[in-house]
Amino acid sequence: MILTEQLLQTGMFIANAQLDAYVKLMNSNDSTVKYGEKHHIIPRSYYKLTKQKIDNSKANIVKLSYFEHILAHYYLSFCTNGKLK
């Protein structure tokens, strides 16, 4: 669970079932999705809040279908705290 640990280390994520579902979705993304959107695994808002440069690397971006992208933000709403929520 390297991604889970990485997210928890930011201090803005909560270890719960929604985080597990978010990580599973990020790890199972299908880069061959024909119609979809790019999603930052560690959200851009985290970098803005911490005044860091936004990580636009391939390691932090996945391509999700439209439904999966909505689902990712749904999970994020339940596994983040503070201003990121």
Salt bridges, closest charged atoms under 4 A:
GLU37 OE1 - HIS69 ND1 2.37
